[in-house]
Amino acid sequence: MRIAAARARIQAAGHRVVRASVRAQEAERLARKAAEQLARVERAMTAQAERRARIAEIGGRTGENRVMTTEARGRATEPLETGSRAK
């Protein structure tokens, strides 16, 4: 009987170690997920600041609901040749 009780205690201790390991892995996963979300938010805020700066350069006001022209975005103004007309 003592052997069975000892085995049960050893097994219970092993389960506690496994549960602690699983909890640690879950905590690491959640921390990684939070860090990724924070990075996404920072990228979005940076992009928004860049958009506002570009709009300010062309004389727009922030909060004004308007679309920047192609020239203001600094992209090519010539239409791209596509389809059968492409050379």
C-alpha distance (Angstrom), angle and dihedral (degrees) to the residues before:
residue distance angle dihedral
M1 . . .
R2 3.78 . .
I3 3.79 90.6 .
A4 3.80 91.4 52.2
A5 3.81 90.9 49.2
A6 3.80 91.0 48.7
R7 3.80 90.7 49.6
A8 3.79 90.1 49.9
R9 3.82 91.4 51.7
I10 3.81 91.7 48.1
Q11 3.80 91.0 48.3
A12 3.82 91.7 48.5
A13 3.81 90.4 50.2
G14 3.81 89.6 50.6
H15 3.80 90.7 51.8
R16 3.80 90.5 51.2
V17 3.81 89.9 53.2
V18 3.80 91.4 49.0
R19 3.81 92.0 47.8
A20 3.81 90.7 49.7
S21 3.80 90.1 50.0
V22 3.80 91.7 50.1
R23 3.81 90.4 49.2
A24 3.82 90.3 50.4
Q25 3.81 91.3 50.4
E26 3.80 90.6 49.0
A27 3.81 90.7 49.8
E28 3.82 90.4 50.7
R29 3.81 90.8 49.1
L30 3.80 91.8 50.4
A31 3.81 91.6 47.2
R32 3.81 90.5 50.5
K33 3.80 90.6 48.4
A34 3.82 91.6 50.3
A35 3.82 91.3 48.8
E36 3.81 91.2 50.8
Q37 3.80 90.9 49.5
L38 3.81 90.9 49.8
A39 3.81 90.1 50.6
R40 3.82 90.3 51.2
V41 3.81 91.1 50.8
E42 3.81 91.6 48.7
R43 3.83 91.3 49.9
A44 3.81 90.5 49.4
M45 3.80 91.9 49.5
T46 3.81 91.0 48.9
A47 3.80 91.5 49.3
Q48 3.81 90.9 48.8
A49 3.81 91.0 51.0
E50 3.81 90.2 49.8
R51 3.82 91.1 50.1
R52 3.80 91.1 50.0
A53 3.81 90.8 48.7
R54 3.82 91.4 51.5
I55 3.80 91.2 48.6
A56 3.81 90.1 49.3
E57 3.82 89.6 51.8
I58 3.80 91.5 58.1
G59 3.78 93.3 45.0
G60 3.76 101.3 -100.8
R61 3.76 123.6 139.9
T62 3.77 120.8 -124.7
G63 3.77 111.1 -111.0
E64 3.78 90.9 31.8
N65 3.77 110.6 125.6
R66 3.78 103.3 -132.2
V67 3.74 139.2 125.3
M68 3.77 120.1 -119.5
T69 3.77 115.0 -123.7
T70 3.77 120.6 -117.0
E71 3.81 90.8 -107.3
A72 3.81 91.7 52.2
R73 3.79 90.4 53.9
G74 3.80 89.1 53.5
R75 3.78 95.1 -121.2
A76 3.77 128.7 135.3
T77 3.78 113.3 -78.0
E78 3.79 95.3 -158.0
P79 3.81 113.3 95.3
L80 3.77 114.4 -111.5
E81 3.77 115.7 -111.7
T82 3.78 109.2 -120.6
G83 3.76 138.5 163.9
S84 3.80 121.4 7.4
R85 3.81 93.1 -12.6
A86 3.80 92.8 60.4
K87 3.79 115.5 112.0
